[in-house]
Amino acid sequence: MKKMLPISIDDVSFIFGNNNYEANLQINACYCTKCQNGYKNTITNYTIFLNNLLDIQLNGFCGACYQTMGRYIETGEDPITAMNAEAIWETHITLQELKIKKED
């Protein structure tokens, strides 16, 4: 079983109960080790992953200084976001399995 699954920003929004404000808050409140100005940086040019703990990982760059940056959002700890993340996980796995079967 995969340990990390690429997901979309729409998936992130769904995990947060279609609360785009919360999803954007997480993206726009990142810590940069180079800038060191608290959680005031935005991550840009990022890829999004859901891991097997049902947490979201963003890999990208600081919007201010372009330093490599990551953001880890613990969505697997909250019962509601965990349930939504699990639905995304299961849906993506099922779609991948169907795609593999179709290619055979």
Buried (B, 14 or more C-beta within 10 A) or exposed (E): EEEEBEBEEEBBBBBBEEEEEBBBEBBEBBBBEEBEEEEEBBBBEBEBBBBEBBBBBBBBBBBBEEEEBBBEBEBBEBEEBBEBBBBBBEBBEEEEEEEEEEEE
